[in-house]
């Protein structure tokens, strides 16, 4: 195993590109981890208030919690509780609003899917360049030993490893974030439906 500077030299420009992408990928992962952790904490509190609601049938605890917790999810729930529309209209509103909310919180994780799918090919490109360099050096130094092609082969192997090193965490966290977003969507839809079912039906407005 060479020194860090030797590894960078072996990887060349492709390795530097992959390193920059890796830094960006890590920043996205950390930012989304913080955001999703905050959202998960919000839903933990909401589930506690919903337990109170199911026992008492009173929406006060849920309403007060949503008033104190600024979140798009709170705005959706408060609209469901306070809206003077029919249950069908509330369901339609809740469904559309939930879809937009989940799209918003998932907006940045798509870059992880892109990184996970592209980086192995970037590493493969570096591998091809390294192999080409090895054969070129070999052709220019007929009769030389293995040391002639060592740098080119090193470049090929380093870039292959780097591409996978960047791609694997991006794919893993993308799948985890996508699953969490689906969980948030299910929780919000379930909460809205529980409230809509318990709220009294609003009479149809005249002329409708």
C-alpha positions in Angstrom: 0.0 0.0 0.0 1.5 3.3 -1.1 1.3 6.7 0.6 -1.7 8.9 0.2 0.1 11.1 -2.3 1.1 8.0 -4.3 -2.5 6.8 -4.4 -3.7 10.2 -5.6 -0.9 10.2 -8.3 -2.0 6.7 -9.4 -5.6 7.6 -9.6 -5.0 10.8 -11.6 -7.7 13.3 -12.5 -10.5 10.7 -12.3 -9.7 10.0 -8.7 -9.8 13.7 -7.9 -13.2 14.0 -9.6 -14.5 11.0 -7.6 -13.1 12.5 -4.4 -15.0 15.8 -5.0 -18.2 13.8 -5.7 -17.7 11.8 -2.6 -17.5 15.0 -0.5 -20.7 16.3 -2.0 -22.4 13.0 -1.5 -21.4 12.9 2.2 -22.7 16.5 2.7 -26.1 15.5 1.2 -26.3 12.4 3.3 -25.5 14.3 6.5 -27.9 17.1 5.7 -30.7 14.6 4.9 -29.9 12.6 8.1 -30.4 15.7 10.2 -33.6 16.6 8.4 -35.1 13.1 8.5 -34.2 12.7 12.1 -36.0 15.9 12.9 -39.1 14.7 10.9 -39.0 11.4 12.7 -39.0 13.1 16.1 -42.0 15.2 15.0 -43.9 12.0 14.0 -43.1 10.4 17.3 -44.8 13.3 19.1 -47.7 13.2 16.7 -48.3 9.5 17.3 -48.5 10.2 21.1 -51.1 12.9 20.5 -53.0 10.6 18.2 -53.1 7.9 20.9 -54.8 10.5 23.2 -57.2 11.4 20.4 -58.2 7.7 19.8 -59.0 7.3 23.5 -60.9 10.5 24.0 -62.1 11.4 20.5 -61.0 15.0 21.2 -58.8 16.6 18.6 -57.5 19.3 21.1 -54.2 17.5 21.8 -53.5 17.0 18.1 -54.4 20.5 17.3 -52.3 22.0 20.0 -49.3 19.9 19.0 -49.6 21.0 15.4 -49.9 24.6 16.4 -46.7 24.4 18.4 -44.7 22.4 15.8 -44.1 24.3 12.6 -44.1 21.8 9.8 -45.9 21.3 6.5 -47.4 18.1 8.0 -48.8 20.3 10.8 -50.4 22.6 8.3 -52.0 19.7 6.5 -53.4 18.2 9.7 -54.7 21.6 10.9 -56.4 22.2 7.6 -58.1 18.8 7.9 -59.3 19.6 11.4 -60.4 23.2 10.8 -61.7 22.9 7.2 -65.4 23.3 6.7 -65.5 21.0 3.7 -66.9 17.5 3.2 -64.9 14.4 4.1 -64.3 13.6 0.4 -62.9 17.1 -0.1 -60.7 16.7 3.0 -59.4 13.4 1.7 -58.6 14.9 -1.7 -56.8 17.9 -0.1 -54.8 15.6 2.3 -53.7 13.3 -0.5 -52.5 16.1 -2.7 -50.8 18.0 0.1 -49.1 14.8 1.4 -47.7 14.0 -2.1 -46.3 17.5 -2.4 -44.8 17.4 1.1 -43.1 14.0 0.5 -41.8 15.3 -2.8 -40.3 18.3 -1.1 -38.5 16.3 1.6 -37.3 13.8 -0.9 -36.1 16.4 -3.4 -32.4 16.1 -2.6 -32.1 12.4 -2.2 -32.4 11.8 -6.0 -28.8 13.1 -6.4 -27.7 10.1 -4.3 -29.3 7.8 -6.8 -27.5 9.6 -9.6 -24.2 9.4 -7.8 -24.7 5.7 -7.1 -25.5 4.9 -10.7 -22.9 7.1 -12.4 -19.8 6.8 -10.2 -19.0 3.1 -11.0 -19.0 4.1 -14.7 -16.7 7.0 -13.9 -14.4 4.6 -12.1 -14.6 2.2 -15.0 -13.6 5.1 -17.4 -10.6 5.6 -15.2 -9.9 1.9 -15.4 -9.9 2.0 -19.1 -7.6 5.0 -19.2 -5.2 3.2 -16.8 -5.1 0.0 -18.9 -4.6 2.1 -22.1 -1.7 3.8 -20.4 -0.2 0.5 -19.3 -0.2 -0.9 -22.8 1.1 2.4 -24.2 4.0 2.3 -21.8 4.6 -1.3 -22.6 4.7 -0.6 -26.3 7.2 2.2 -25.8 9.5 0.1 -23.7 9.8 -3.2 -25.5 11.6 -5.8 -23.4 11.1 -3.9 -20.1 9.9 -5.6 -17.0 6.6 -5.3 -15.1 7.5 -2.0 -13.5 6.8 -0.3 -16.8 3.1 -1.1 -16.7 2.8 -0.8 -12.9 1.6 2.8 -12.9 -1.0 2.3 -15.5 -2.4 -0.8 -13.7 -2.3 1.1 -10.4 -4.4 3.9 -11.9 -6.9 1.3 -13.2 -7.3 -0.4 -9.9 -7.4 2.7 -7.8 -10.2 4.3 -9.9 -12.2 1.1 -10.0 -12.1 0.9 -6.2 -12.8 4.7 -5.8 -15.9 4.5 -8.0 -17.4 1.7 -5.9 -16.4 3.4 -2.7 -18.3 6.5 -3.7 -21.3 4.7 -5.2 -22.1 2.1 -2.5 -22.9 4.5 0.4 -24.9 6.7 -2.0 -27.1 3.8 -3.0 -27.5 2.5 0.5 -28.5 5.9 1.9 -30.8 6.7 -1.1 -32.7 3.5 -0.4 -32.9 4.2 3.3 -34.1 7.8 2.8 -36.7 6.6 0.2 -38.1 4.1 2.6 -38.3 6.6 5.4 -40.1 9.1 3.1 -42.6 6.4 2.3 -43.0 5.8 6.0 -43.6 9.5 6.6 -46.2 9.5 3.8 -48.0 6.5 5.3 -48.0 8.0 8.8 -49.4 11.3 7.5 -52.1 9.7 5.4 -53.1 7.4 8.3 -53.3 10.4 10.7 -55.4 12.4 8.2 -57.7 9.5 7.6 -58.2 8.9 11.3 -59.1 12.5 11.9 -61.4 12.7 8.9 -63.3 9.6 9.9 -63.9 11.0 13.5 -64.9 14.5 12.4 -68.5 15.2 11.7 -69.6 15.4 8.1 -70.1 18.9 6.9 -73.4 19.4 5.1 -73.1 20.1 1.4 -73.2 23.8 0.5 -76.3 25.0 -1.4 -76.0 24.8 -5.1 -73.4 22.1 -5.1 
